[in-house]
Amino acid sequence: MIEELIQKGEEALKDTYKEIRKVAYFNSEKILEAFHSEKVTETDFYGTTGYGLDDIGRDKIERIYARVFKTEDALVRNQFISGTHALSTALFALLRPYEKFLSITGQLYDTLDQIIKDGPSSLKSYNIDYAEISLINNDFDYNEIAKFLKTNKVKLITIQRSKGYSFRDSLSIEKIAKVIKFIKNINKDVIIMVDNCYCELVDTLEPTEVGADICVGSLIKNLGAGIANNGAYIVGKKNLIKLCGERLNMPGEGKDVGPSLGANKSFLLGLYLAPSVVANALKTATLASYIFDALGYEVNPRINEKRSDIVTAIKFKDKGKLIKFVEGVQKGSAIDSFVNPIASDMPGYERKIIMASGSFTQGSSIEFSCDGPIAEPYIAYFQGSLTYDYGKIGLIKALEYFLEP
């Protein structure tokens, strides 16, 4: 039954896979052109220690990122622990006490709650105000956005492209472009920041190419390609990146310090391989959508819907089935395949999370992985795979375990 499902899925997805490869080719050309423009050489692999002054490779990587994202500047550092850390850095860098910022994608990812609202070190503790406008029918609520901007002084608007732990559609670059134009017509000075995690290189354009002032993401997701061991990036306008560099490090020194500690080669190689790895993850995710749709489960996105990130959400509506599928993904992973994941408390999350992550880099969700909160309606968020073959094999093993009596 499983092999038949896989064969039918691959046949049905032939045209989709061709489109995925076209996007990967386009983005490979873009990245290679950036490497050529910056004249990358072997000596750029060697990093610095201590203060990190005059790190030629690190600075070149940041210019390459700026070229890829079509921005004025970039901050690409292994001092970032995660994408959430980079988002936190940007928010604290760009906002001041008694200023207000707004999410126009509703409630943000769980790990941002304590950064924004709760705790003695939150933005709220600095008297920085926050508001949310929810999406309607998987699109922006233009009427509410206009009303809010006309009655409130807003310093920054944040947009979370990927669905997070929800069942909504992830946001296409076309929707991002439309809402940015709409907002800038009301207030041209408001800073628009996009959380781009899970979305890089899924399309031929990035948010900064359609008007976003600043864009943030993790290097243990798409752009690290399973090669980068940690880190994150912030790209955007030069004055905003300067503030982010000073927040990450210190005023006066900012981007000029920060040792690369041997990370330059992995950052460069990760970016170089990223278009192909993202394509493999997309093909695996699309196959998962086909299979679970065929098995009668509600999935997001479905196979005939355009993808904006590498995530497939599967609604099980049953705690036992969620746990069993996540356990199956662990069994199909390369590392710790013999371990049973257990739902537990995790830093930054209010709900217990179950996570399958048999990855070479801890928490790397560009690798074959799956996670979800232990809460109704019991949704699994499946993503990643460095190669399509490993993704397909991993899915087969997960399904064998999931479907056994």
DAUR-V175994 format. One line per field, one symbol per residue. ss: DSSP state (H for helix, E for strand, - for the rest). phi: phi as a letter, one per 40 degrees, with the letter a starting at -180 (. if undefined). A space follows every 50 residues. Layout:
ss = ???
phi = ???
This chain:
ss = -HHHHHHHHHHH-HHHHHHHHHHHHHHHHHHHHHHHH----HHHH----- -----HHHHHHHHHHHHHH---EEEEE-----HHHHHHHHHHHH-----E EEE------HHHHHHH-------HHH--EEEE---E--E--HHHHHHHHH H----EEEEE------------HHHHHHHHHHHHHH----EEEEE----- ------HHHH---EEEEE---HHH-------EEEEE-HHHHHHHHHHH-- ---HHH-------HHHHHHHHHHHHHHHHHHHHHHHHHHHHHHH---EEE -----------EEEE---HHHHHHHHHHHHH------------E------ --EEEE------------EEEEE-----EEEEE----HHHHHHHHHHHHH HHH--
phi = .ccccccccccccdcccccccccccdccccccccdcccfcbdccccbbbf cgcfcccdccdccccccccfbcaabbbccccaccccccdcccccbbdgcb bbcbbgccddccdcccbbgcbcccccgccbabbccbfgaccccccccccc bbcbcabbbccccgcbbcccccccccccccccccccaccccbbbcbdgbd gcbcbbdccbhccaababccbdccfgcccahabbbicdcccdccccccba dgbfccbhccfgcdcccccdcccddcccccccccccccdccccccgccba ccccbccbaccbcbccfacccdcccccccdccccbfcccccbcacbdgbc bcbbbbacbcbdgccccdaaaiccaccfbcbbagicbccccccccdcccd ccccc
